[in-house]
């Protein structure tokens, strides 16, 4: 019987699938399309007015008349509308970029959490094998009468603690896989790609102010200020005069004096005229108030953008300091603590087997090695999560 092999996926593959299948990003695409579809409405004209009149408005005869009136906005209004809509579209596009960056951060955080848990699980299994050897050796010594029951019971208790940690760790692994599947919108089984050595993410040393300006959150606020400015210009254009063109055609049944002669005109004989008008707003102060409000709104958004940029710079500075602090700890573990612990455990294991080291001494050495190895892995996990946050802050 052949079994389908579980697909192994890298962090980039998982991230790409999460982006592709994200309903949030699909919704943002629809918002962009919705905003973009309004561009053609920038050329919208006011409704054409058609008026029909009939009855005895001129004489006892039954006359009829019709008129057509069209209001034409000041020409600059069309460009102002178009610019305001384009600014809104750009704002929606930045909403999508912000949502995408947040998805990338969350998915990769879970990926590296899972990477940590699986490596942690592997280490616990290794430690479990050491405690298993400890239990086996103490059992033999107890049977041979070399030690008391306490040594055997202590060894079994310590191994049970490791087994409990393994059980809890495996539960957390299952939760991480379920969460990643939800982000990926895919129920197929997969395994994450793991390198032979569990090492931290390496990030560049420093980011500059220019990178902060490129962060979507800052760009979004700056774009909202542009939207406010374009809306201010739109309000200004709305406050300009409109032009009105009209044409009327009517019958005047009856006699008309033409060249000192009375001539009878029936309904087929038409009288027509045209008119040109201008609509001037009498309450321009209201328009000025709206323009002032939008100008203040633009300034507030620009100030908020500067504040947020400073906040991001502080967050980045703190994250970089934490990153290098934990990286220094990691190097200490790799260069000093772990090699020393490995040598000590070898000597202690040999001494315990030969009887030169008692179980309390061996247990202390084993616990010390366990603590050093697990702390090293925790440090790698902390470095990775900080590195992901740095990448998020620098829009990488």
HELIX and SHEET records of a PDB file:
HELIX    1   1 UNK A   11  UNK A   21  1                                  11    
HELIX    2   2 UNK A   23  UNK A   36  1                                  14    
HELIX    3   3 UNK A   39  UNK A   43  5                                   5    
HELIX    4   4 UNK A   76  UNK A  143  1                                  68    
HELIX    5   5 UNK A  149  UNK A  184  1                                  36    
HELIX    6   6 UNK A  209  UNK A  213  1                                   5    
HELIX    7   7 UNK A  216  UNK A  238  1                                  23    
HELIX    8   8 UNK A  284  UNK A  332  1                                  49    
HELIX    9   9 UNK A  333  UNK A  337  3                                   5    
HELIX   10  10 UNK A  338  UNK A  354  1                                  17    
HELIX   11  11 UNK A  359  UNK A  393  1                                  35    
SHEET    1   A 2 UNK A   7  UNK A   9  0                                        
SHEET    2   A 2 UNK A 190  UNK A 192  1                                        
SHEET    1   B 4 UNK A  49  UNK A  55  0                                        
SHEET    2   B 4 UNK A  63  UNK A  72 -1                                        
SHEET    3   B 4 UNK A 242  UNK A 251 -1                                        
SHEET    4   B 4 UNK A 270  UNK A 279 -1                                        
SHEET    1   C 2 UNK A 254  UNK A 258  0                                        
SHEET    2   C 2 UNK A 261  UNK A 265 -1                                        
END                                                                             
